[in-house]
Amino acid sequence: MPQQFSSQISPPLLIERSNSDLSLDSKLLELPLYEFSVEISFTGKELGQVFEKYPLLPGAILVDKGKYVGMLSRRQFLEFLIRPFGQDLFFHQPLSIIYSYGRTPILKLEETTPILHAMQFSLRRSPEFLSEPIVVKITGKEKYRLLDIQELNIASWQIRGIETQVRYERSQAQIIQNDKMASLGRLVDGVAHELLDPVNFIWGNLTHVSNYSKDLIKLIEIYDNSTSNIPQEVLYLKQDIEFDFLESDLSQAITSIRAGADRLKKLVSGLQNFCHIDAIYPKPVDLHAHLDSIILLISSRLKGEIDIVKDFGHLPPVSCFIGQLNQVFMNILSRAVDILLDEAVRQNFDVEPENHSAKKPTIQVTTEVISQESNISGTPDSRWVSIGIMDNGPGMSVEFQQQIKESFTIGKRADKETSLAVSYRIITARHGGKLNFSSQPEKGTQFEILLPLI
């Protein structure tokens, strides 16, 4: 016959959860929790009877007239009883006496705490308290439940396994994507090189064509001035081809061809810079040249509706993986262009005149070298290259900003890797830099890329 215990103590209740699969975002409320509380006026004998009948119960929540006081674990309780004369001293004493002797630190967490965070908090405890159960507070209520540390360990290992699998799958997808992008980069670089050759032919011969045309015009003028009797056929031909207009328009046509060839040459060079395949080690580059290339590549999307203002400072060559940085610049600038174009379309459909903004959509790109004070005494201030990209769009809500910050974490990146998350990883992991952003409604958004200057 199982031993009976005081009828005034409610039997422990194990709150089982549904057998839903754990995920990287799983919280404590998804784990089995014990609901068991005892008034501190009850004796140690009564609590011992409960522990004897329920061998898996990790401890008890102590309350005083229903109000939470603390927690007494099974381990602590047994340690008191196995002391010399422990049963004589504590077995018939109120639990308040036993608890006053113990007073061990209690880890108390909200039920909405992520399991991985709870595991981190648990591991920060002193070694002698690592096996102690965790007190879980029910959100919005003055209720507390107990979580067996073994349940937390098992769940944590399951989630770590999920995280490892996700990272592996993501790394495989990233390898495939990198290989695909490298192949595409080599293809585009080859096409750009093939385009650059005829562009150079055009550009190289334009000077000669311009000089030849001037010489021919000059020759015709001398002939006209030195000949008093010009044949009628020549006069008819000059009238037929509108020689006076041809003479004035020829130089303008050559200037237009020169401008077009120059623009095409810059576009091809921009494509080559953007498709640059990084070496194993970082190399010093001119960031301004690459920013100009990216701005030139996206200028076709601006449609004259967006101004790009460049405020470049004096930058030394920066050692970096420029192919990856080009991707970061393109991601942030494309995002700003998309937002400003969407805002322009929204304003065009806004029928209320007072709702129209007088400011023209603008993206400002700034660069400078800054110093940041070192946190370590006696260490010189660190120097950084700052690249700021700011737009005057509608800005982002606080909730959306929080989502972006969460996407920078490993767990969120594992679920879905956004372009900003990729940019964050390139700046922080690959370059040891920082990616900061701030936004205010109706004032715009600013991204700041900080690269360490060595």
C-alpha positions as CSV (number, residue, x, y, z in Angstrom):
1,M,0.0,0.0,0.0
2,P,1.4,3.4,-0.9
3,Q,2.0,5.7,2.0
4,Q,-0.8,8.3,2.5
5,F,0.0,12.0,3.1
6,S,-2.0,14.9,4.4
7,S,-5.2,15.4,2.6
8,Q,-4.7,19.2,2.9
9,I,-1.9,19.0,0.4
10,S,-3.1,18.8,-3.2
11,P,-1.4,16.1,-5.2
12,P,1.1,17.2,-7.8
13,L,-0.2,17.8,-11.3
14,L,2.0,17.4,-14.3
15,I,1.0,19.8,-17.1
16,E,1.8,17.9,-20.2
17,R,2.0,19.7,-23.5
18,S,1.0,18.6,-26.9
19,N,3.5,16.5,-28.8
20,S,4.3,19.4,-31.2
21,D,7.8,19.5,-32.6
22,L,10.2,21.8,-30.9
23,S,11.6,24.7,-32.9
24,L,14.4,27.3,-32.5
25,D,11.8,29.6,-31.0
26,S,10.2,27.1,-28.6
27,K,9.5,28.5,-25.1
28,L,9.3,27.0,-21.6
29,L,5.5,26.8,-21.7
30,E,5.9,24.0,-24.3
31,L,7.7,21.8,-21.8
32,P,6.1,19.5,-19.1
33,L,5.7,21.6,-15.9
34,Y,4.8,20.4,-12.4
35,E,2.0,22.3,-10.6
36,F,2.6,21.6,-6.9
37,S,2.6,24.1,-4.0
38,V,2.7,23.5,-0.2
39,E,2.0,25.9,2.7
40,I,5.1,26.6,4.7
41,S,3.2,25.7,7.8
42,F,3.2,22.0,6.8
43,T,5.8,19.7,8.3
44,G,8.7,18.1,6.6
45,K,7.1,14.7,7.2
46,E,4.1,15.6,5.1
47,L,6.3,16.9,2.2
48,G,8.5,13.7,2.5
49,Q,5.4,11.6,2.1
50,V,4.6,13.4,-1.2
51,F,8.2,13.0,-2.5
52,E,8.0,9.3,-1.6
53,K,4.8,8.8,-3.5
54,Y,5.9,10.9,-6.5
55,P,9.6,10.0,-7.2
56,L,9.8,12.2,-10.3
57,L,8.6,15.3,-8.6
58,P,11.7,17.7,-8.6
59,G,10.5,19.9,-5.7
60,A,7.8,22.0,-4.2
61,I,6.6,25.6,-4.5
62,L,6.4,27.1,-1.0
63,V,3.5,29.5,-0.3
64,D,2.4,31.4,2.7
65,K,-1.4,31.7,2.7
66,G,-1.4,31.2,-1.1
67,K,1.4,33.8,-1.7
68,Y,4.6,32.7,-3.3
69,V,7.6,32.4,-0.9
70,G,10.2,30.3,-2.6
71,M,11.0,26.7,-3.7
72,L,12.4,23.7,-1.9
73,S,13.9,21.0,-4.2
74,R,13.9,17.3,-3.5
75,R,17.7,17.4,-3.4
76,Q,17.8,20.1,-0.7
77,F,15.1,18.4,1.3
78,L,16.9,15.0,1.3
79,E,20.2,16.7,2.2
80,F,18.6,18.1,5.3
81,L,17.3,14.7,6.4
82,I,20.5,12.8,5.9
83,R,22.4,15.1,8.2
84,P,23.2,13.8,11.7
85,F,20.0,14.0,13.6
86,G,18.4,15.5,10.5
87,Q,15.2,13.6,10.9
88,D,14.8,14.5,14.5
89,L,15.6,18.1,13.8
90,F,13.6,18.8,10.6
91,F,11.1,15.9,10.0
92,H,8.5,17.3,12.4
93,Q,9.3,21.0,11.9
94,P,7.4,23.4,9.6
95,L,8.8,23.8,6.1
96,S,9.5,27.5,7.0
97,I,12.2,26.3,9.3
98,I,13.8,24.1,6.7
99,Y,13.6,26.8,4.0
100,S,15.2,29.4,6.3
101,Y,18.2,27.1,6.7
102,G,18.5,26.5,3.0
103,R,18.0,29.8,1.2
104,T,19.7,28.6,-2.0
105,P,19.5,30.8,-5.1
106,I,16.3,30.1,-7.1
107,L,16.2,30.6,-10.9
108,K,12.8,32.1,-11.7
109,L,11.8,32.6,-15.3
110,E,8.7,33.6,-17.3
111,E,6.9,30.9,-19.2
112,T,7.5,32.8,-22.4
113,T,11.3,32.5,-22.0
114,P,12.9,30.7,-25.0
115,I,14.3,27.3,-24.1
116,L,17.8,28.2,-25.4
117,H,17.8,31.3,-23.3
118,A,16.6,29.4,-20.2
119,M,19.4,26.9,-20.8
120,Q,22.0,29.7,-20.8
121,F,20.6,31.2,-17.6
122,S,20.7,27.7,-16.0
123,L,24.3,27.1,-17.0
124,R,25.4,30.4,-15.4
125,R,24.5,29.1,-12.0
126,S,27.1,27.8,-9.6
127,P,28.0,24.1,-10.2
128,E,26.3,22.9,-7.0
129,F,23.0,24.4,-8.1
130,L,23.0,23.1,-11.8
131,S,20.6,20.2,-11.0
132,E,18.1,22.5,-9.2
133,P,14.7,22.8,-10.8
134,I,13.6,26.1,-12.3
135,V,10.6,28.0,-11.1
136,V,8.4,29.1,-14.0
137,K,6.0,32.0,-13.6
138,I,2.7,31.9,-15.5
139,T,2.4,35.1,-17.4
140,G,-0.3,37.5,-16.1
141,K,-1.0,35.3,-13.1
142,E,0.4,34.8,-9.6
143,K,1.0,31.1,-10.3
144,Y,4.2,29.2,-10.4
145,R,5.2,25.8,-11.7
146,L,8.3,23.7,-11.6
147,L,10.5,22.6,-14.5
148,D,12.7,19.6,-14.0
149,I,16.2,20.5,-15.2
150,Q,16.4,17.2,-17.1
151,E,13.4,18.1,-19.2
152,L,15.2,21.4,-20.1
153,N,18.4,19.6,-20.9
154,I,16.6,17.2,-23.2
155,A,14.7,19.9,-25.0
156,S,17.8,22.0,-25.3
157,W,19.7,19.2,-27.0
158,Q,16.8,18.6,-29.3
159,I,16.8,22.2,-30.4
160,R,20.6,22.2,-30.7
161,G,20.2,19.3,-33.1
162,I,17.6,21.2,-35.1
163,E,19.9,24.2,-35.2
164,T,22.8,22.1,-36.3
165,Q,20.6,20.5,-39.1
166,V,19.3,23.9,-40.2
167,R,22.9,25.3,-40.2
168,Y,24.1,22.3,-42.3
169,E,21.2,22.7,-44.8
170,R,21.8,26.4,-44.9
171,S,25.5,26.0,-45.5
172,Q,24.8,23.5,-48.3
173,A,22.4,25.9,-49.9
174,Q,24.9,28.7,-49.4
175,I,27.6,26.7,-51.1
176,I,25.3,26.0,-54.1
177,Q,24.3,29.7,-54.2
178,N,27.9,30.9,-53.9
179,D,28.9,28.5,-56.7
180,K,26.0,29.7,-58.8
181,M,26.8,33.4,-58.2
182,A,30.5,32.8,-58.9
183,S,29.6,31.2,-62.2
184,L,27.2,34.0,-63.0
185,G,29.9,36.5,-62.0
186,R,32.4,34.9,-64.3
187,L,29.9,34.9,-67.1
188,V,28.9,38.5,-66.6
189,D,32.6,39.5,-66.3
190,G,33.3,37.8,-69.6
191,V,30.4,39.5,-71.3
192,A,31.5,42.8,-69.8
193,H,35.0,42.2,-71.1
194,E,33.7,41.4,-74.6
195,L,31.6,44.7,-74.5
196,L,34.6,46.7,-73.3
197,D,36.7,45.8,-76.4
198,P,34.3,47.4,-79.0
199,V,33.7,50.3,-76.6
200,N,37.4,50.9,-76.5
201,F,37.5,50.8,-80.3
202,I,34.8,53.4,-80.5
203,W,36.4,55.5,-77.7
204,G,39.9,55.3,-79.3
205,N,38.7,56.3,-82.8
206,L,36.4,59.1,-81.7
207,T,39.4,61.5,-81.3
208,H,40.5,60.8,-84.8
209,V,37.0,61.1,-86.3
210,S,36.6,64.5,-84.5
211,N,40.0,65.7,-85.9
212,Y,39.3,64.4,-89.4
213,S,35.8,66.1,-89.5
214,K,37.3,69.4,-88.4
215,D,40.0,69.1,-91.1
216,L,37.5,68.4,-93.8
217,I,35.2,71.2,-92.7
218,K,38.2,73.5,-92.8
219,L,39.2,72.3,-96.2
220,I,35.8,73.0,-97.6
221,E,35.8,76.5,-96.1
222,I,39.1,77.3,-97.7
223,Y,37.9,75.9,-101.0
224,D,34.8,78.1,-100.9
225,N,36.8,81.2,-100.0
226,S,39.4,80.7,-102.7
227,T,37.0,79.8,-105.5
228,S,35.0,82.5,-107.1
229,N,33.2,80.3,-109.6
230,I,31.8,77.3,-107.7
231,P,30.2,74.7,-110.0
232,Q,26.4,74.6,-109.9
233,E,26.4,70.9,-109.1
234,V,28.4,71.6,-105.9
235,L,26.0,74.4,-104.8
236,Y,23.0,72.0,-105.4
237,L,24.7,69.2,-103.4
238,K,25.4,71.6,-100.5
239,Q,21.8,72.7,-100.5
240,D,20.5,69.1,-100.8
241,I,22.5,67.9,-97.8
242,E,21.9,71.1,-95.7
243,F,25.6,71.7,-95.4
244,D,25.3,74.6,-93.0
245,F,23.2,72.5,-90.6
246,L,25.6,69.5,-91.1
247,E,28.6,71.7,-90.3
248,S,27.1,72.9,-87.0
249,D,25.5,69.6,-85.9
250,L,28.5,67.3,-86.7
251,S,30.5,68.4,-83.7
252,Q,27.5,68.0,-81.4
253,A,26.9,64.5,-82.8
254,I,30.5,63.5,-82.1
255,T,30.1,65.0,-78.6
256,S,27.0,62.9,-78.0
257,I,28.7,59.7,-79.3
258,R,31.6,60.5,-76.9
259,A,29.3,60.9,-74.0
260,G,27.4,57.7,-74.8
261,A,30.7,55.7,-75.2
262,D,31.9,57.1,-71.9
263,R,28.7,56.1,-70.1
264,L,28.8,52.6,-71.7
265,K,32.4,52.3,-70.6
266,K,31.6,53.2,-67.1
267,L,28.6,50.8,-67.0
268,V,30.8,47.9,-68.2
269,S,33.5,48.8,-65.7
270,G,30.8,48.9,-63.0
271,L,29.6,45.5,-64.0
272,Q,33.2,44.2,-63.8
273,N,33.7,45.7,-60.4
274,F,30.3,44.4,-59.1
275,C,31.1,40.9,-60.4
276,H,34.6,40.9,-58.8
277,I,35.5,37.5,-57.4
278,D,37.2,37.8,-54.1
279,A,40.6,36.3,-53.4
280,I,41.3,34.2,-50.3
281,Y,42.7,37.2,-48.5
282,P,41.3,40.8,-48.3
283,K,42.9,43.4,-50.5
284,P,43.1,47.2,-50.3
285,V,40.6,48.9,-52.6
286,D,39.2,52.4,-53.3
287,L,35.7,52.2,-51.8
288,H,34.6,55.4,-53.6
289,A,35.2,53.9,-57.0
290,H,33.1,50.9,-56.2
291,L,30.3,53.0,-54.6
292,D,30.3,55.1,-57.9
293,S,29.9,51.8,-59.9
294,I,27.0,50.6,-57.8
295,I,25.2,54.0,-58.0
296,L,25.7,53.9,-61.8
297,L,24.3,50.4,-62.0
298,I,21.1,51.3,-60.1
299,S,20.7,54.7,-61.8
300,S,18.5,53.1,-64.5
301,R,15.9,52.4,-61.9
302,L,15.7,56.0,-60.6
303,K,13.7,57.2,-63.6
304,G,14.6,60.8,-62.7
305,E,12.4,60.6,-59.6
306,I,15.2,60.1,-57.0
307,D,18.3,62.2,-56.4
308,I,21.4,60.5,-55.1
309,V,23.7,62.9,-53.2
310,K,27.3,61.9,-52.7
311,D,29.2,63.4,-49.8
312,F,32.5,61.5,-49.9
313,G,35.3,62.3,-47.5
314,H,39.0,61.4,-47.7
315,L,39.4,57.6,-47.4
316,P,42.6,55.6,-47.5
317,P,42.6,52.3,-49.3
318,V,40.5,49.8,-47.2
319,S,41.5,46.2,-46.9
320,C,38.4,44.1,-47.5
321,F,36.6,41.5,-49.7
322,I,35.2,44.0,-52.2
323,G,33.0,41.5,-54.0
324,Q,31.1,40.9,-50.8
325,L,31.0,44.6,-49.9
326,N,29.6,45.4,-53.4
327,Q,26.7,43.0,-52.5
328,V,26.1,44.9,-49.2
329,F,26.1,48.3,-51.0
330,M,23.7,47.0,-53.7
331,N,21.4,45.4,-51.0
332,I,21.1,48.6,-49.0
333,L,20.8,51.0,-51.9
334,S,18.3,48.8,-53.7
335,R,16.2,48.7,-50.6
336,A,16.2,52.5,-50.3
337,V,15.3,52.9,-54.0
338,D,12.4,50.4,-53.7
339,I,11.0,52.3,-50.7
340,L,11.3,55.7,-52.3
341,L,9.7,54.5,-55.5
342,D,6.8,52.9,-53.6
343,E,6.4,56.1,-51.7
344,A,6.3,58.1,-54.9
345,V,3.6,55.9,-56.4
346,R,1.6,56.2,-53.2
347,Q,1.8,59.9,-53.3
348,N,0.7,60.0,-56.9
349,F,-2.4,58.1,-56.0
350,D,-3.0,60.3,-52.9
351,V,-5.9,62.6,-53.9
352,E,-5.6,64.9,-50.8
353,P,-3.3,67.8,-51.9
354,E,-2.3,68.5,-48.3
355,N,-1.0,64.9,-48.0
356,H,1.6,65.5,-50.8
357,S,5.1,66.0,-49.6
358,A,7.1,68.8,-51.1
359,K,10.4,67.0,-50.6
360,K,12.0,65.1,-53.5
361,P,13.0,61.6,-52.8
362,T,16.7,61.6,-52.0
363,I,19.4,59.1,-51.0
364,Q,22.5,60.5,-49.4
365,V,25.7,58.5,-49.4
366,T,28.5,59.7,-47.1
367,T,31.9,58.4,-46.2
368,E,34.4,59.5,-43.6
369,V,37.0,58.2,-41.2
370,I,35.9,58.3,-37.5
371,S,37.4,57.5,-34.2
372,Q,35.7,55.6,-31.4
373,E,36.9,55.7,-27.8
374,S,38.3,52.5,-26.5
375,N,36.7,50.8,-23.5
376,I,40.0,49.5,-22.3
377,S,42.1,52.0,-20.3
378,G,45.5,52.8,-21.9
379,T,44.4,51.5,-25.3
380,P,44.3,54.1,-28.1
381,D,41.1,55.0,-29.8
382,S,40.0,52.7,-32.7
383,R,39.6,54.2,-36.2
384,W,36.9,53.1,-38.5
385,V,35.7,53.8,-42.0
386,S,32.1,54.9,-41.9
387,I,29.8,54.5,-45.0
388,G,26.4,56.1,-44.4
389,I,23.4,55.5,-46.7
390,M,20.4,57.6,-45.7
391,D,17.0,58.1,-47.4
392,N,14.2,60.6,-46.7
393,G,11.4,58.0,-47.1
394,P,8.5,57.2,-44.7
395,G,10.8,55.4,-42.2
396,M,10.1,52.1,-40.4
397,S,7.8,51.2,-37.5
398,V,9.3,50.1,-34.2
399,E,8.0,46.6,-34.8
400,F,9.6,46.3,-38.2
401,Q,12.9,47.6,-36.8
402,Q,12.7,44.9,-34.2
403,Q,12.1,42.3,-36.9
404,I,15.2,43.4,-38.7
405,K,17.3,43.2,-35.6
406,E,15.9,39.7,-34.9
407,S,16.8,38.7,-38.4
408,F,20.4,39.3,-37.6
409,T,20.4,36.5,-35.0
410,I,21.4,33.0,-35.9
411,G,18.0,31.5,-35.3
412,K,16.1,33.9,-37.5
413,R,18.8,33.8,-40.2
414,A,18.4,30.0,-40.2
415,D,14.6,30.3,-40.9
416,K,14.9,32.8,-43.7
417,E,17.9,34.8,-44.6
418,T,17.0,38.2,-45.8
419,S,19.3,40.5,-47.8
420,L,19.9,42.7,-44.7
421,A,20.8,39.6,-42.7
422,V,23.3,38.6,-45.4
423,S,24.7,42.1,-45.3
424,Y,25.0,42.0,-41.5
425,R,26.9,38.7,-41.7
426,I,29.3,40.0,-44.4
427,I,30.1,43.1,-42.4
428,T,30.4,41.5,-38.9
429,A,31.7,38.0,-39.6
430,R,33.8,38.6,-42.7
431,H,35.1,42.1,-42.0
432,G,34.9,42.5,-38.2
433,G,32.8,45.6,-38.7
434,K,29.4,46.9,-37.5
435,L,26.1,47.5,-39.3
436,N,23.9,50.0,-37.5
437,F,20.6,51.4,-38.6
438,S,18.1,53.9,-37.2
439,S,14.7,55.1,-38.5
440,Q,12.1,57.6,-37.7
441,P,8.6,57.8,-39.1
442,E,8.3,60.4,-41.9
443,K,12.0,61.2,-41.5
444,G,13.7,58.3,-43.2
445,T,16.1,55.5,-42.5
446,Q,19.9,55.6,-42.1
447,F,22.2,52.6,-42.4
448,E,25.8,53.0,-41.2
449,I,28.5,50.5,-42.2
450,L,31.6,50.6,-40.0
451,L,34.8,48.9,-41.2
452,P,37.9,48.7,-39.0
453,L,40.8,50.7,-40.4
454,I,44.0,48.9,-40.0
